[in-house]
Amino acid sequence: MKEYQTEQIRNIGIIGHSSTGKTSLIEAILYNGGTIERMGQVDSGNSVSDYAPDEIERKMTINCSACVAEWRGYKLNVIDTPGVEDFHGDLDSVLRVVDAVIVVIDATTGVEGGTEKVWEAADRYELPRVIFINKMDKENASFENALASVDEILEARTVVTQVPIGKEADFKGVVDLIQMGAFTEPQDNKPSPKSEVPSELEAQAEEMREELVEVAAESDDELIEKFFEGELTDEEIGTGLRTGLGSNQFVPVLCGDALRNIGVQPLMDTVTNCCPSPVDARPITGIDGETTYDASSDSPLSALVFKTLADPFAGRLTFFRVYSGVLNGDSQVYNATKGENERIGKLAFMNGKTAIDTPQVSAGDIGVVSKLTLAETNDTFCDVGSSFQLPGCEFPQPVISFSIMPAREGDDEKLSSTLSRMMEEDPSFQVERNSTTKQLLVSGLGEIHLTVIRNRMRDKFGIETEVEMPKVSYQETIRGRASSVQGRYKRQSGGRGQFGEVWINLSPLERGTGFEFVNKIVGGSIPRNYIPAVEKGIRESMAQGLIAGYPFVDAQVELYDGKHHPVDSSDMAFQIAGSFAFREAANQSNPVMLEPIMDVTISVPEQFMGDIIGDLNSKRGRIMGVEQAGKRQVIQATVPLAEMFRYSIDLKSITSARGSFTMEFSRYEEMPDELAQKVIAEAKSEAEE
């Protein structure tokens, strides 16, 4: 592959709802660009970008996949992204490093739930967008209806740049309004050349081209003046479209059928002519907010790692984008995030799973290096001696968790190391050990997400796992007080015995305070050296729980009196006496169960708000507020964690995958007595077993 200047590079993400044809579109782009000699298909399992065994099996994109094509003197870095929300961690990593996106929409369904999600993600990164309405030859396909759904649901200002020729089974091509020519279905596996506009579409095409020219002119003051004075040249129209698209003033809409390679060629022309190059894209500013580099090979080096992947053959693959400077193979760079130098080996451009070796990766380009031991996703490479660091990707927070354990005994250590490798590959996958329930928890973006990770652990590393719903991290506390409670431990077994006696008062503290131990001993009734043993005994009892085995919190213990024996007293005796006193005092103080309460923010289209609020009420949720954001409602609520473990599934079902939510811990609250009794009964049953 020849070397390209930064201005000749286009970094494009392909995004959309699942099964809209994103992977098929990439096949057509690669075929038109000469990268592949024959188009593969998702159903046949031979597409370039969906090459992993689980992607082939499930017939869907799970990992982002970088591909390259050459087109009319430009290099296209095209990155496939998952449409299923469970894998949107990869979507965010791609959106961080591309300069524009193609949003693929199914002509038979229009905008779907996944389309809204990826559109919102593109909004966060302020990325220019081109819409490609795909599958125009299918039954019930409608360019007009799909376009109307874009205007209504996405509230985007669209500008139509193509007119379909025929519809459904009679769809045979597109009239491109920029080039004012027709592009029909390719023959003999060759892209279709530009031809005359069909006579029956001439009037419509002329009328819509006038609208297109007017929108293009509005993007520039000079162009709008020329527009009112007379006609714009094709070059000026292109300039207006490039300016307006790059500044997100409007969204060009194209159409076609990726499987038959109809409309893909003019789409590629639109990408090269109108989408921003790395030079035109966002400024390259460090996390200090001050240091800025130009997107030039003459600038100092800055490169961001956006994906790491464990390949069974090539080892660990590190995908990066060079924002400025040049990254050379067989060189040394500084990993500014880790604060250490890193040795770079052989570099390559990736086309799916195929590596294309290159001696260097220049500003604006995307490459891969294998077998790095230090670099992880979001790390910055810069010149040795520099400390320039780029802002990283922001990954979505997990929405579902399971307790995980090895299926075979003795695999605990292997499980731990394998989970660490999975987290390196996928930052949206998280692992933690719950100190209260003693469970190892895995968290992800959905059930499918966690299932795929478990399958990969089995296939790549030979570790079989089992999962179950997590236990809730309940706590215990008291409602009342207890005064003058004795704890006495006396044991005589011939020779030296054991003796310790304490007197305590127990009272509740404000929620979230924890534990407070107050020493009120005067006169030496308990020698000073035994006081820590009393506190230790109380703390150990609190950790073991009183009524259901959960940690005891938010209480004050006041030690005010006791007795000791000059020979028989010991640390152990006073530790046990303190434990006895605490348990007796707690039993007298009306002990209760506490449950974790979560702050939940839910975003849904307006028509689902009633169903969502009803569902939250059934989950013991409390609505704290509702705000309107465009055509969506944002609901703030507090809900017990015990009701939220499967909420991602419930929300998807209620809203047809059009809702989203975030959740974070808020506080502990007292449980209703009837629910607390169930938890206590389950704890006793487990203890007996």
C-alpha positions as a printed Julia matrix, in Angstrom:
689×3 Matrix{Float64}:
   0.0     0.0     0.0
   1.4     3.37   -1.02
   2.04    6.17    1.45
  -0.69    8.81    1.79
  -0.5    12.39    3.01
  -2.62   13.31    6.03
  -4.99   15.33    3.8
  -5.67   12.19    1.72
  -6.84   10.07    4.69
 -10.46    9.6     5.76
 -11.18    7.89    9.08
 -14.78    6.7     8.97
 -16.83    4.72   11.49
 -19.76    2.62   10.24
 -22.54    2.74   12.86
 -26.19    1.76   13.1
 -28.78   -0.56   14.58
 -27.99   -4.28   14.47
 -28.65   -6.04   11.13
 -28.9    -2.87    9.05
 -26.09   -4.06    6.76
 -23.01   -2.27    8.14
 -20.69   -5.22    7.52
 -22.1    -5.72    4.0
 -21.48   -2.04    3.27
 -17.83   -2.43    4.26
 -17.54   -5.45    1.94
 -18.77   -3.31   -0.95
 -16.38   -0.46   -0.03
 -13.42   -2.86    0.09
 -14.46   -4.43   -3.21
 -14.86   -1.08   -4.97
 -11.5     0.03   -3.6
  -9.75   -3.07   -4.89
  -8.81   -4.39   -1.45
 -10.72   -7.64   -2.06
 -11.51   -9.42   -5.33
 -14.87  -10.77   -4.26
 -17.51   -9.57   -1.81
 -18.15  -11.84    1.16
 -21.41  -12.12    3.1
 -22.3   -12.22    6.78
 -24.61  -15.21    6.28
 -21.8   -17.13    4.59
 -19.33  -16.28    7.36
 -16.7   -14.97    4.94
 -16.88  -11.2     5.41
 -13.62   -9.34    6.05
 -14.62   -7.48    9.2
 -16.63  -10.2    11.0
 -13.89  -12.81   11.23
 -13.95  -13.95   14.88
 -15.54  -17.39   15.44
 -18.27  -15.99   17.71
 -19.09  -13.27   15.16
 -19.41  -15.87   12.41
 -21.55  -18.09   14.65
 -23.87  -15.29   15.78
 -23.86  -13.51   12.39
 -23.22  -10.12   13.98
 -20.37   -7.72   14.74
 -19.02   -8.05   18.27
 -15.6    -6.34   17.99
 -14.73   -3.19   16.13
 -12.75   -4.13   13.05
 -10.43   -1.83   11.07
 -10.34   -2.14    7.27
  -8.6    -0.14    4.52
  -9.54    0.78    0.97
  -8.07    3.08   -1.66
 -10.44    5.26   -3.68
  -9.66    7.95   -6.25
  -6.36    8.95   -4.62
  -7.61    8.7    -1.02
  -7.09    6.16    1.73
 -10.24    5.12    3.61
  -9.8     3.72    7.12
 -13.24    2.18    7.6
 -14.07    0.73   11.01
 -16.98   -1.64   11.55
 -18.78   -1.25   14.89
 -21.24   -3.45   16.82
 -24.92   -2.6    16.47
 -26.01   -4.57   19.55
 -25.93   -2.33   22.62
 -24.2    -5.04   24.67
 -21.0    -4.28   22.73
 -21.16   -0.5    22.6
 -17.9    -0.28   24.53
 -16.21   -0.85   21.17
 -18.49    1.74   19.59
 -17.2     4.43   21.94
 -13.57    3.51   21.31
 -14.15    3.87   17.55
 -16.01    7.18   17.83
 -13.06    8.59   19.76
 -10.64    8.06   16.85
 -12.69    8.59   13.66
 -13.4    11.97   12.04
 -16.88   11.17   10.67
 -19.43    8.34   10.61
 -21.77    6.68    8.15
 -25.08    5.89    9.86
 -26.67    2.87    8.19
 -30.49    2.67    8.33
 -32.69   -0.17    7.1
 -35.12    1.12    4.46
 -37.81   -1.3     5.67
 -37.8    -0.19    9.31
 -36.39    3.33    9.35
 -34.85    4.61   12.58
 -34.78    1.91   15.29
 -33.79    1.85   18.94
 -30.15    1.1    18.16
 -30.07    3.96   15.65
 -31.05    6.38   18.4
 -28.34    5.02   20.68
 -25.52    5.33   18.14
 -26.77    8.76   17.07
 -26.6     9.96   20.68
 -23.09    8.55   20.94
 -22.05   10.43   17.79
 -23.59   13.56   19.34
 -21.31   13.18   22.37
 -18.26   13.22   20.11
 -19.75   15.96   17.84
 -18.99   13.85   14.77
 -20.11   14.76   11.23
 -22.58   12.21    9.87
 -23.64   10.78    6.52
 -26.81    8.64    6.42
 -26.96    5.62    4.1
 -30.47    4.14    3.75
 -29.73    0.49    2.94
 -31.71   -2.53    1.68
 -33.71   -0.47   -0.81
 -34.63   -3.62   -2.79
 -36.45   -5.33    0.08
 -40.21   -5.69    0.4
 -41.77   -2.67    2.17
 -38.57   -0.65    1.66
 -39.36    3.07    1.49
 -36.82    5.84    1.09
 -39.46    8.44    1.99
 -40.6     6.68    5.17
 -37.04    6.05    6.35
 -36.16    9.69    5.71
 -39.29   10.83    7.61
 -38.24    8.71   10.61
 -34.85   10.43   10.61
 -36.47   13.86   10.64
 -39.02   12.88   13.31
 -37.01   10.73   15.71
 -33.44   11.95   15.31
 -34.52   15.56   14.71
 -31.66   15.99   12.26
 -31.52   18.56    9.49
 -31.15   16.31    6.47
 -30.22   17.14    2.89
 -31.08   14.51    0.27
 -28.21   13.94   -2.17
 -29.69   10.95   -4.03
 -32.98    9.84   -5.59
 -33.72    6.1    -5.79
 -34.41    4.56   -9.21
 -37.33    2.18   -8.7
 -38.47    0.68   -5.39
 -38.54   -2.65   -3.59
 -37.89   -5.51   -6.08
 -37.65   -2.98   -8.92
 -34.94   -0.92   -7.23
 -32.07   -0.72   -9.7
 -29.92    2.26   -8.8
 -29.64    5.87   -7.63
 -29.5     9.3    -9.16
 -26.67   11.18   -7.47
 -27.69   14.84   -7.2
 -24.14   16.07   -6.65
 -22.76   14.44   -9.8
 -26.17   14.57  -11.62
 -25.76   11.07  -12.93
 -27.25    7.62  -12.44
 -25.46    4.65  -10.87
 -27.15    1.29  -11.44
 -26.42   -2.28  -10.39
 -22.87   -3.33  -11.32
 -22.46   -5.9   -14.08
 -19.78   -8.61  -14.31
 -18.61   -7.84  -10.77
 -17.5    -4.35  -11.78
 -18.67   -1.06  -10.21
 -21.27    0.76  -12.28
 -20.1     3.74  -14.35
 -22.0     7.02  -14.22
 -24.87    7.18  -16.74
 -27.65    9.54  -17.79
 -30.48   10.38  -15.37
 -33.63    8.41  -16.36
 -36.06   10.7   -18.16
 -38.9     9.98  -15.72
 -36.74   11.28  -12.84
 -35.23   14.34  -14.55
 -37.75   16.85  -13.21
 -37.64   15.48   -9.67
 -33.84   15.35   -9.74
 -33.57   18.95  -10.94
 -35.95   20.18   -8.25
 -34.15   18.29   -5.47
 -30.75   19.41   -6.74
 -31.88   23.03   -6.38
 -32.76   22.33   -2.73
 -29.38   20.66   -2.27
 -27.51   23.61   -3.81
 -29.39   26.06   -1.58
 -28.47   24.13    1.56
 -24.84   23.86    0.43
 -24.71   27.61   -0.22
 -26.04   28.41    3.27
 -22.91   26.96    4.87
 -20.71   29.82    3.63
 -21.37   33.58    3.41
 -19.54   33.96    0.08
 -21.42   31.03   -1.43
 -24.82   32.35   -0.38
 -24.04   35.65   -2.13
 -23.02   33.82   -5.3
 -26.14   31.66   -5.04
 -28.41   34.7    -5.12
 -26.41   36.23   -7.98
 -26.44   33.1   -10.16
 -25.62   29.38  -10.27
 -22.85   27.7    -8.28
 -20.24   25.53   -9.94
 -19.95   21.84   -9.01
 -16.74   22.68   -7.18
 -18.48   25.39   -5.14
 -21.34   23.03   -4.33
 -18.78   20.51   -3.07
 -17.11   23.2    -0.96
 -20.44   24.13    0.61
 -21.33   20.53    1.36
 -17.88   19.89    2.85
 -18.14   22.99    5.06
 -21.67   22.25    6.23
 -21.04   18.56    6.86
 -17.79   19.23    8.72
 -19.47   21.72   11.05
 -22.57   19.53   11.59
 -24.94   22.03    9.96
 -26.73   19.23    8.13
 -26.61   15.51    7.36
 -26.42   14.25    3.73
 -28.76   11.32    3.03
 -27.87    8.67    0.44
 -29.41    5.3    -0.37
 -28.65    1.97   -1.99
 -28.24   -1.72   -1.44
 -24.9    -2.81   -0.02
 -25.33   -6.51   -0.86
 -25.75   -5.68   -4.56
 -23.2    -2.85   -4.38
 -25.75   -0.28   -5.56
 -25.14    3.3    -4.43
 -21.9     2.48   -2.61
 -19.64    4.07   -5.22
 -21.25    7.55   -4.93
 -21.26    7.1    -1.15
 -17.48    6.65   -1.3
 -17.26    9.77   -3.46
 -19.24   11.69   -0.85
 -16.93   10.46    1.91
 -13.75   11.47    0.1
 -15.09   14.81   -1.17
 -17.17   15.99    1.78
 -16.03   14.29    5.02
 -13.21   15.99    6.96
  -9.63   14.81    6.74
  -7.57   14.56    9.95
  -6.27   18.06    9.15
  -9.83   19.46    9.17
 -11.02   17.5    12.21
 -10.94   18.32   15.9
  -7.82   20.06   17.27
  -5.24   17.82   18.92
  -5.18   19.08   22.5
  -3.61   17.33   25.5
  -5.36   16.59   28.76
  -3.74   19.71   30.21
  -6.11   21.69   27.96
  -3.26   23.89   26.74
  -0.75   21.95   24.63
  -1.95   21.66   21.03
  -0.32   19.9    18.06
  -1.03   20.2    14.34
  -2.2    17.08   12.49
   1.07   16.91   10.59
   3.92   14.44   10.23
   6.27   17.32   11.12
   4.68   17.75   14.59
   5.82   15.89   17.71
   4.44   12.37   18.06
   1.05   11.77   19.71
  -0.88    8.51   19.29
  -3.82    7.08   21.22
  -4.42    3.36   21.88
  -8.13    2.71   21.3
  -8.32   -1.1    21.3
  -6.33   -4.06   22.6
  -7.06   -7.58   21.45
  -5.66  -10.98   22.42
  -5.08  -12.81   19.14
  -4.35  -16.56   19.46
  -1.82  -16.39   16.6
  -0.34  -12.88   16.6
  -0.42  -12.43   20.37
  -1.63   -9.18   21.87
  -2.63   -6.6    19.24
  -2.61   -2.89   20.09
  -4.67   -0.65   17.78
  -3.79    3.06   17.75
  -4.37    6.27   15.86
  -1.48    8.62   15.21
  -2.76   12.16   15.69
   0.52   13.97   15.01
   4.08   13.11   14.07
   5.18    9.71   12.8
   5.31    6.39   14.67
   8.15    4.3    13.27
   8.53    0.55   13.56
  11.46   -0.81   15.57
  11.62    2.36   17.65
  11.18    3.5    21.22
   8.34    5.74   22.38
   7.22    7.09   25.73
   3.95    5.81   27.15
   2.83    9.02   28.83
  -0.1     7.31   30.58
   2.07    4.64   32.21
   5.11    6.89   32.62
   7.49    4.4    30.99
   9.3     3.9    27.69
   7.89    1.27   25.35
   9.63   -0.63   22.56
   7.66   -0.64   19.3
   8.22   -3.61   17.02
   6.7    -4.35   13.62
   3.84   -2.09   12.49
   0.91   -2.9    10.23
  -2.39   -1.69    8.85
  -5.22   -4.14    9.5
  -7.78   -5.26    6.98
 -10.02   -7.36    9.21
  -7.69  -10.1    10.41
  -5.11   -9.55    7.64
  -2.04   -7.47    8.52
  -0.47   -5.23    5.86
   3.08   -4.5     6.99
   4.27   -0.9     7.0
   7.52    0.72    8.19
   5.69    3.66    9.77
   2.28    5.13   10.56
   1.99    8.84    9.89
  -0.23   11.61   11.26
  -3.94   10.92   10.79
  -3.53    7.21   10.1
  -4.59    4.12   12.06
  -2.29    1.16   12.66
  -1.56   -1.82   14.87
   1.47   -3.18   16.7
   1.73   -6.63   18.27
   3.18   -8.05   21.46
   3.38   -4.9    23.58
   3.4    -5.77   27.28
   2.72   -2.34   28.76
   0.22   -0.48   26.58
  -3.51   -0.64   27.31
  -6.59    1.05   25.87
  -6.53    4.85   26.39
  -2.73    5.03   26.69
  -0.87    7.8    24.82
   2.4     7.27   22.91
   4.61   10.34   22.51
   8.25   11.14   21.86
  10.79   10.04   24.47
  11.42   13.08   26.65
   7.86   14.38   26.19
   4.89   13.86   28.51
   2.07   14.84   26.14
  -1.1    12.9    26.91
  -4.32   12.73   24.87
  -7.83   12.48   26.37
  -9.01    8.87   26.24
 -12.27    7.16   25.35
 -15.2     7.32   27.77
 -16.72    3.86   28.04
 -20.32    3.1    29.03
 -20.89    1.86   32.56
 -21.99   -1.77   33.12
 -25.72   -2.35   33.56
 -25.83   -6.01   34.64
 -23.75   -8.17   37.0
 -23.36  -11.85   37.8
 -21.42  -13.83   40.36
 -18.86  -15.99   38.55
 -16.97  -19.08   39.67
 -14.87  -21.74   37.92
 -16.74  -24.88   36.85
 -13.78  -27.03   37.88
 -12.14  -27.06   41.3
  -8.63  -25.67   41.38
  -9.2   -23.18   38.55
  -9.54  -20.11   40.78
  -6.13  -18.66   39.94
  -6.59  -19.38   36.23
 -10.0   -17.69   36.35
  -8.52  -14.59   37.96
  -5.75  -14.18   35.36
  -8.16  -14.83   32.46
 -10.64  -12.23   33.73
  -7.78   -9.71   33.87
  -7.0   -10.37   30.21
 -10.65   -9.94   29.31
 -10.72   -6.54   31.05
  -7.67   -5.45   29.05
  -9.52   -6.25   25.83
 -12.82   -4.67   26.9
 -12.86   -1.75   29.37
 -16.68   -1.91   29.53
 -16.27   -5.33   31.2
 -15.48   -5.03   34.92
 -14.52   -7.47   37.67
 -14.6    -6.94   41.42
 -14.75   -9.01   44.58
 -17.57   -7.99   46.92
 -16.09   -7.87   50.41
 -19.51   -8.32   52.03
 -20.9   -11.28   50.06
 -17.42  -12.74   49.27
 -18.53  -13.18   45.65
 -16.46  -12.51   42.54
 -18.64  -10.31   40.32
 -18.45   -9.69   36.59
 -20.31   -6.73   35.14
 -21.07   -5.8    31.55
 -23.42   -4.08   29.14
 -25.9    -6.95   28.87
 -26.45  -10.69   29.16
 -25.16  -11.32   25.63
 -22.02   -9.32   26.43
 -21.2   -11.48   29.46
 -22.12  -14.72   27.63
 -19.74  -13.88   24.78
 -16.92  -13.11   27.23
 -17.44  -16.42   29.03
 -17.43  -18.27   25.72
 -14.18  -16.55   24.72
 -12.61  -17.49   28.05
 -13.56  -21.1    27.32
 -12.41  -21.12   23.69
  -9.21  -19.04   24.05
  -7.99  -20.03   27.5
  -9.79  -23.29   28.32
 -11.52  -22.01   31.45
 -15.14  -23.12   32.0
 -17.26  -20.92   34.27
 -20.62  -20.85   35.99
 -22.64  -17.77   36.92
 -25.51  -16.91   39.21
 -27.34  -13.78   40.27
 -25.3   -11.75   42.78
 -26.22  -11.56   46.42
 -27.24   -8.16   47.7
 -24.78   -6.45   50.05
 -27.23   -6.03   52.9
 -26.25   -4.53   56.24
 -27.61   -4.73   59.77
 -28.15   -2.04   62.37
 -30.4    -1.12   65.31
 -33.42    1.11   65.82
 -33.24    1.39   69.66
 -30.76    1.62   72.51
 -29.5    -0.71   75.2
 -27.99    0.41   78.5
 -25.93   -1.35   81.13
 -25.4    -4.61   79.26
 -22.94   -7.09   80.74
 -20.57   -9.33   78.85
 -18.79  -11.89   81.0
 -16.39  -14.67   80.1
 -15.15  -17.02   82.81
 -13.48  -20.35   82.3
 -11.7   -22.52   84.89
 -10.0   -25.74   83.88
  -7.47  -26.37   86.61
  -4.5   -24.06   86.73
  -4.73  -20.65   85.11
  -8.26  -19.77   83.91
  -9.78  -17.11   81.69
 -11.72  -14.12   83.02
 -13.01  -10.85   81.63
 -16.1    -8.77   82.32
 -17.33   -5.64   80.5
 -20.33   -3.32   80.74
 -21.45   -1.35   77.72
 -24.12    1.0    76.38
 -25.22    0.65   72.73
 -26.93    3.39   70.68
 -27.66    3.96   66.96
 -25.82    6.52   64.83
 -26.89    8.39   61.72
 -27.07    6.3    58.57
 -23.68    5.99   56.89
 -21.68    6.96   60.0
 -20.19    3.49   60.54
 -18.98    2.47   64.01
 -17.77    4.45   66.98
 -16.09    2.96   70.06
 -15.98    5.17   73.16
 -13.76    4.26   76.13
 -15.27    5.62   79.39
 -13.28    3.37   81.78
 -12.03    5.23   84.86
 -10.3     3.95   87.95
  -8.68    0.96   86.23
 -11.64   -1.44   86.44
 -10.31   -2.77   83.13
  -6.56   -2.3    82.67
  -5.67   -0.06   79.72
  -3.87   -2.84   77.85
  -7.12   -4.88   77.6
  -9.25   -2.09   76.11
  -8.17   -2.78   72.47
  -9.13   -6.44   72.94
 -12.66   -5.43   73.95
 -12.99   -3.27   70.82
 -11.58   -6.07   68.65
 -14.17   -8.52   69.98
 -16.98   -6.07   69.26
 -15.72   -5.34   65.72
 -15.42   -9.05   64.93
 -19.01   -9.62   66.06
 -20.19   -6.7    63.97
 -18.46   -8.11   60.87
 -20.19  -11.49   61.37
 -23.6    -9.87   61.72
 -26.31  -10.54   64.2
 -29.53  -11.6    62.48
 -28.57  -12.68   58.94
 -24.78  -12.7    58.82
 -24.36   -9.26   57.19
 -22.07   -6.51   58.53
 -23.44   -4.5    61.43
 -23.09   -0.7    61.02
 -24.03    2.74   62.31
 -23.77    2.17   66.05
 -21.88    3.56   69.01
 -20.56    1.32   71.79
 -19.67    2.96   75.08
 -17.47    0.86   77.38
 -17.92    2.26   80.89
 -17.15   -0.49   83.43
 -15.85   -4.01   83.94
 -13.81   -6.36   86.08
 -10.53   -8.15   85.68
  -8.5   -10.8    87.52
  -4.78  -10.23   88.16
  -3.95  -13.81   87.05
  -6.79  -15.14   84.87
  -7.52  -12.09   82.69
  -6.12  -11.99   79.14
  -6.66  -10.32   75.76
  -8.65  -13.32   74.59
 -10.93  -13.25   77.64
 -11.78   -9.57   77.18
 -12.19  -10.05   73.41
 -14.8   -12.74   74.03
 -16.46  -10.71   76.79
 -16.73   -7.7    74.45
 -18.29   -9.93   71.79
 -20.85  -11.33   74.28
 -21.78   -7.86   75.51
 -22.27   -6.5    72.02
 -24.47   -9.36   70.83
 -26.68   -9.13   73.91
 -26.98   -5.34   73.62
 -27.8    -5.54   69.9
 -30.55   -8.1    70.54
 -32.1    -5.67   73.03
 -31.94   -2.73   70.58
 -34.47   -3.79   67.93
 -32.05   -4.92   65.19
 -33.1    -4.31   61.55
 -31.88   -5.03   58.02
 -30.6    -2.33   55.67
 -30.56   -2.56   51.87
 -28.57   -0.56   49.27
 -30.55    2.08   47.39
 -29.47    3.19   43.92
 -29.84    6.51   42.13
 -31.22    5.6    38.7
 -31.46    7.86   35.64
 -33.6     6.53   32.79
 -33.94    8.08   29.33
 -36.88    6.92   27.2
 -39.07    8.22   24.36
 -42.18    9.97   25.66
 -44.61    7.21   24.72
 -42.97    4.78   27.16
 -42.92    7.02   30.23
 -46.15    5.66   31.76
 -44.99    2.04   31.43
 -41.59    2.89   32.9
 -43.03    4.67   35.92
 -45.45    1.8    36.52
 -42.59   -0.68   36.36
 -40.5     1.4    38.78
 -43.39    1.52   41.23
 -43.61   -2.27   41.11
 -39.91   -2.36   41.99
 -40.4    -0.23   45.12
 -38.89    2.72   43.25
 -39.48    6.37   44.12
 -39.73    8.92   41.31
 -37.61   11.94   42.22
 -38.18   14.0    39.08
 -38.88   13.98   35.34
 -37.29   16.28   32.75
 -37.85   16.62   29.04
 -34.85   16.34   26.7
 -36.03   16.81   23.13
 -38.57   14.07   22.44
 -37.28   11.95   25.31
 -38.12   11.93   29.0
 -35.37   11.63   31.6
 -36.65   10.04   34.8
 -34.74   10.33   38.09
 -35.6     7.66   40.63
 -34.27    5.79   43.64
 -34.68    2.01   43.58
 -33.46   -0.8    45.87
 -30.52   -2.66   44.31
 -32.3    -5.99   44.86
 -34.87   -4.94   42.24
 -32.33   -3.78   39.63
 -30.18   -6.81   38.75
 -32.15   -7.57   35.58
 -33.36   -4.07   34.81
 -31.4    -3.8    31.55
 -33.49   -6.72   30.24
 -36.76   -5.26   31.54
 -36.03   -1.83   30.04
 -35.15   -3.32   26.66
 -38.42   -5.26   26.66
 -40.6    -2.3    27.68
 -39.07    0.2    25.23
 -38.14   -2.08   22.3
 -34.47   -1.3    23.07
 -35.06    2.47   22.82
 -34.44    3.22   26.51
 -31.17    3.58   28.4
 -30.25    3.98   32.04
 -27.39    4.63   34.41
 -27.21    3.63   38.05
 -24.97    4.44   40.99
 -25.03    3.73   44.7
 -26.86    6.33   46.81
 -27.27    5.12   50.4
 -28.58    2.37   52.68
 -32.16    2.35   53.89
 -34.14    0.19   56.27
 -35.85   -2.77   54.58
 -39.57   -3.48   54.88
 -40.04   -6.06   57.64
 -41.69   -8.7    55.42
 -38.77   -8.62   52.96
 -36.22   -8.59   55.76
 -37.77  -11.73   57.23
 -37.31  -13.51   53.89
 -33.62  -12.55   53.79
 -33.15  -13.68   57.4
 -34.88  -17.0    56.7
 -32.68  -17.6    53.63
 -29.56  -16.81   55.63
 -30.53  -19.28   58.36
 -31.29  -21.95   55.76
 -27.86  -21.47   54.15
 -26.17  -21.59   57.54
 -27.9   -24.88   58.37
 -26.84  -26.39   55.05
